[in-house]
Amino acid sequence: MRIGKGFGFLLGMAVSLACTATSAFAQQIGTDEKPLTIATGRFHGFLPAYRVVDELNEQGIVAELIEFPSATERLEAVVSGYAQASYAGLTASVLLRARGKEVVIVASTNEKGRALVGRSDIADVAALKGKSIGVTFGSIEQMTLIALLRKNGLDPNRDVTLINMPATDQPLALNGGSIDAYMGFEPWAAFGVQNFGAKILSYPYDTELGAIDSGIEMEAAFIKEYPDLAKAVVKAHINAVNYYRENPAEIVKTGVENYKVPEEIMTASMDNIELTYAINVDNIKALAKFQVDMNFISQDEYDKIDWNGFIDESLLAAAEQ
């Protein structure tokens, strides 16, 4: 398994942008000189990425994973050419596309996969008034948290304090007392419950956003230049999802090995996620409209989204044949 170093991103982006004037793809991607790089994060729903890289390498396509803590960083890596694909939340995908970045959603990764976790003495969501809540800004978790707070009669701008932090830091911050709750993704939601005696305040899938979560994204120029590589990534993702559906114990094993969390935590998170690859276009559009309502993007930005270019189901169709 080749693992890249995500924290060299700023330097890599600078180099990539400097080379753009010469050629967007100066070297053949998928070789030792320029591996096909997939940006990811430590989320249960992204575990298929490990099998994707293994399958591509077995086919002779040199591939590697590179980690970034936020979806926005992963997608910026893709649009800059530093990575060729990303596993990232759809909130960030909509945001970048609305701002004119040529992000293209080519597959879904999962539905569900998140939970609102709080101190054991907090009764319910409504009891969070006046409390501090950790969440990664710009994520589907933030959108879901806002929708959930509103549904329970709380104003997310006035009644609570939202604190931006990576998901991996949230259980520790809760245990240390710097936050009262967090909207985290798995396995970090289960981590707080299993290790620190926290409790689930909500599995937040009954808001207007439903269970929508994350996808695989590529940059439009990469798909055009390397259609076979793009299809190979999508095909490998389909294979990985189907494998884990048939062998659930294997995804627990993959999580333990790569995320270094105990087996019981990975097992506990299994009931709160559904791996997938099919794209639900209507749900993505609903998410985008919610972002307009919350002033994360403007109505004008929404109206300018080229939905046929933004959501490309052709690679899924070709890979499934």
C-alpha positions in Angstrom: 0.0 0.0 0.0 1.4 3.3 -1.0 0.5 6.2 1.3 1.2 9.8 0.4 1.9 12.6 2.9 -1.1 15.0 2.9 0.6 17.6 4.9 2.9 18.4 2.0 -0.2 19.7 0.2 0.6 23.4 0.2 4.1 22.8 -1.3 2.6 20.3 -3.8 -0.1 22.7 -4.8 2.4 25.4 -5.5 4.5 23.1 -7.7 1.4 21.9 -9.5 0.1 25.4 -10.2 3.5 26.5 -11.4 3.6 23.7 -13.9 0.1 24.4 -15.2 1.2 26.8 -17.9 3.3 24.0 -19.5 0.8 21.1 -19.3 -1.9 20.0 -17.0 -0.6 16.4 -17.3 3.1 16.7 -18.0 3.7 13.1 -17.0 1.7 9.9 -17.6 -0.5 9.4 -14.5 -0.5 5.9 -12.9 3.3 5.4 -13.2 6.1 5.3 -10.6 7.0 8.8 -11.7 3.5 10.1 -11.2 1.2 7.7 -9.2 -2.5 8.1 -9.5 -3.2 9.8 -6.1 -6.5 9.4 -4.2 -7.2 11.9 -1.4 -9.0 10.5 1.6 -9.7 10.8 5.3 -10.1 8.5 8.3 -13.8 7.9 7.9 -15.5 4.5 8.0 -17.2 5.2 4.6 -13.9 5.7 3.0 -12.3 2.4 3.9 -13.0 1.0 0.4 -10.3 3.4 -0.8 -7.7 0.9 0.5 -9.0 -1.9 -1.7 -9.3 0.5 -4.6 -5.5 1.3 -4.5 -4.7 -2.4 -4.1 -6.8 -3.3 -7.1 -5.3 -0.6 -9.3 -1.8 -1.6 -8.3 -2.6 -5.2 -9.2 -3.7 -3.9 -12.7 -0.3 -2.2 -13.2 -1.7 1.3 -12.4 0.6 2.8 -9.8 -1.7 4.3 -7.1 -1.5 5.7 -3.7 -3.6 7.3 -0.9 -3.0 10.7 0.6 -4.8 11.8 3.8 -6.3 15.3 4.5 -8.4 16.0 7.6 -11.1 18.0 5.8 -13.2 17.4 2.6 -12.3 20.9 1.3 -8.6 20.2 1.4 -9.1 16.9 -0.4 -11.2 18.5 -3.2 -8.7 21.4 -3.5 -6.0 18.8 -4.0 -8.1 17.3 -6.9 -8.8 20.6 -8.6 -5.1 21.7 -8.3 -4.0 18.4 -9.9 -2.2 17.3 -6.7 -4.6 14.3 -6.5 -6.7 12.8 -9.2 -9.6 11.6 -7.1 -11.0 12.2 -3.7 -13.3 10.5 -1.1 -15.0 13.6 0.3 -18.3 14.9 1.7 -20.8 16.2 -0.8 -21.3 19.5 1.0 -17.7 20.6 0.1 -18.3 19.3 -3.5 -21.3 21.5 -3.9 -19.5 24.5 -2.4 -16.5 24.2 -4.7 -18.6 23.6 -7.8 -20.7 26.6 -7.0 -17.5 28.7 -6.7 -16.5 27.7 -10.3 -14.2 24.7 -9.5 -14.5 21.9 -12.1 -15.3 19.2 -9.4 -17.2 16.2 -10.8 -19.0 13.7 -8.7 -18.5 10.2 -10.2 -19.8 7.9 -7.5 -21.3 7.8 -4.0 -19.3 6.3 -1.2 -21.9 5.9 1.6 -25.0 7.0 3.3 -25.5 7.7 7.0 -22.2 7.4 9.0 -22.6 10.2 11.5 -24.1 10.9 14.9 -24.5 13.7 17.4 -22.6 12.6 20.5 -22.9 14.4 23.9 -21.9 14.2 27.5 -23.8 11.6 29.4 -25.6 14.2 31.5 -27.1 16.0 28.5 -30.7 14.7 28.1 -31.4 15.4 24.5 -30.7 17.7 21.5 -32.9 20.5 23.0 -30.7 20.5 26.1 -27.7 21.7 24.1 -28.9 25.3 24.4 -26.0 27.3 25.7 -23.5 24.5 25.0 -20.5 24.2 22.7 -20.5 21.6 19.9 -17.5 20.4 17.9 -17.9 19.9 14.1 -15.8 20.2 11.0 -16.8 23.3 9.2 -17.8 22.9 5.6 -18.8 19.3 6.0 -22.0 17.3 5.7 -21.8 17.0 9.5 -22.1 20.7 9.8 -25.1 20.9 7.5 -26.7 18.0 9.3 -26.0 19.6 12.7 -27.6 22.9 11.6 -30.7 21.1 10.3 -31.0 19.0 13.5 -30.7 22.0 15.8 -33.3 23.9 13.8 -35.7 20.9 14.0 -35.3 20.9 17.8 -36.0 24.6 18.1 -32.4 25.8 18.5 -30.9 28.6 16.5 -27.4 27.4 15.5 -26.1 31.0 15.4 -27.4 32.1 18.8 -28.3 29.2 21.0 -25.1 27.1 20.7 -21.5 27.7 20.0 -20.1 25.7 17.1 -16.3 25.0 17.2 -14.4 23.9 14.1 -12.3 20.8 14.7 -11.3 17.6 12.8 -13.4 14.6 13.5 -10.5 12.7 15.0 -10.0 15.4 17.7 -13.7 15.5 18.7 -13.9 12.6 21.1 -10.8 13.8 22.9 -12.1 17.3 23.2 -15.4 16.0 24.6 -13.5 13.9 27.2 -11.3 16.9 28.1 -14.3 19.2 28.7 -13.5 21.7 26.0 -16.8 20.9 24.2 -20.1 19.5 25.4 -21.1 17.5 22.3 -19.9 16.9 18.7 -21.4 15.9 15.4 -18.9 13.3 14.3 -18.5 10.6 11.6 -17.8 7.0 12.2 -15.8 5.4 13.8 -15.2 8.6 15.9 -18.8 8.8 17.0 -18.6 5.3 18.4 -15.2 6.1 19.8 -16.6 8.7 22.2 -19.3 6.4 23.4 -17.2 3.3 23.8 -14.1 4.9 25.3 -15.3 8.0 27.2 -18.8 7.2 28.4 -20.5 9.7 26.1 -24.0 9.0 24.6 -25.7 9.3 21.3 -28.1 12.2 21.3 -29.2 11.6 17.7 -28.7 9.6 14.6 -29.7 12.6 12.5 -31.3 11.2 9.4 -34.8 12.5 9.9 -34.1 16.1 8.8 -34.6 17.5 5.3 -31.1 16.3 4.4 -31.8 12.6 5.1 -28.9 10.2 5.0 -26.9 11.8 2.2 -23.2 11.8 2.9 -20.1 11.5 0.7 -18.9 10.7 -2.8 -15.9 10.2 -5.1 -14.9 13.3 -7.0 -12.5 14.0 -9.9 -11.6 17.1 -11.9 -13.2 17.4 -15.3 -9.9 17.8 -17.2 -8.6 14.5 -15.7 -11.7 12.6 -16.7 -11.4 14.0 -20.2 -7.6 13.3 -20.5 -7.7 9.9 -18.8 -11.1 8.3 -19.2 -9.8 4.7 -18.8 -8.1 5.6 -15.5 -11.2 7.4 -14.2 -13.3 4.3 -15.1 -10.8 2.0 -13.4 -11.1 3.9 -10.2 -14.9 3.8 -10.2 -14.9 0.1 -11.1 -12.4 -0.7 -8.3 -14.7 1.2 -5.9 -17.7 -0.8 -7.0 -15.8 -4.0 -6.5 -14.6 -2.8 -3.0 -18.2 -1.9 -1.9 -19.6 -5.2 -3.1 -16.8 -7.1 -1.4 -17.4 -5.4 2.0 -21.1 -5.9 1.7 -20.5 -9.6 1.3 -17.7 -9.7 3.9 -18.5 -7.2 6.7 -15.9 -8.6 9.0 -13.2 -7.6 6.5 -14.1 -3.9 6.7 -13.8 -4.1 10.5 -10.4 -5.6 9.9 -9.4 -2.9 7.4 -10.5 -0.2 9.9 -8.5 -1.7 12.8 -5.4 -2.0 10.6 -5.5 1.4 9.0 -7.2 3.7 11.5 -5.7 2.0 14.6 -9.0 1.9 16.5 -10.1 -1.1 18.6 -12.1 -3.9 16.9 -15.1 -3.3 19.2 -15.3 0.4 18.1 -15.2 -0.5 14.4 -17.9 -3.2 15.0 -20.1 -0.7 16.9 -19.9 1.7 14.0 -21.1 -0.9 11.4 -24.8 -0.4 12.2 -24.5 3.4 11.5 -23.3 3.3 7.9 -24.2 2.0 4.5 -21.6 1.6 1.9 -22.7 2.4 -1.7 -21.7 3.7 -5.1 -25.0 4.7 -6.7 -25.5 8.5 -7.0 -28.8 10.0 -5.7 -29.0 13.2 -7.8 -32.2 14.5 -6.2 -30.6 14.3 -2.7 -27.5 16.2 -3.9 -29.7 19.0 -5.3 -31.6 19.1 -2.0 -28.3 19.5 -0.2 -27.3 22.3 -2.5 -30.7 24.1 -1.9 -30.1 23.8 1.9 -26.7 25.4 1.5 -28.5 28.3 -0.3 -31.0 28.6 2.5 -28.1 28.7 5.1 -26.2 31.3 3.0 -23.3 28.9 2.4 -23.7 29.6 -1.3 -25.8 32.2 -3.0 -28.8 31.6 -5.2 -26.9 33.0 -8.1 -24.1 30.5 -7.5 -26.7 27.7 -7.3 -28.3 28.8 -10.5 -24.9 28.7 -12.3 -24.2 25.0 -11.4 -24.1 22.9 -14.5 -25.7 19.8 -13.1 -24.9 17.6 -16.1 -21.3 18.5 -15.7 -21.2 18.3 -11.9 -22.8 14.9 -11.6 -21.4 12.3 -14.1 -23.1 8.9 -13.9 -21.5 7.6 -17.1 -18.4 6.2 -15.4 -20.6 4.1 -13.1 -22.7 2.9 -16.0 -19.6 1.9 -18.0 -17.9 0.3 -15.0 -21.0 -1.8 -14.2 -21.3 -3.3 -17.7 
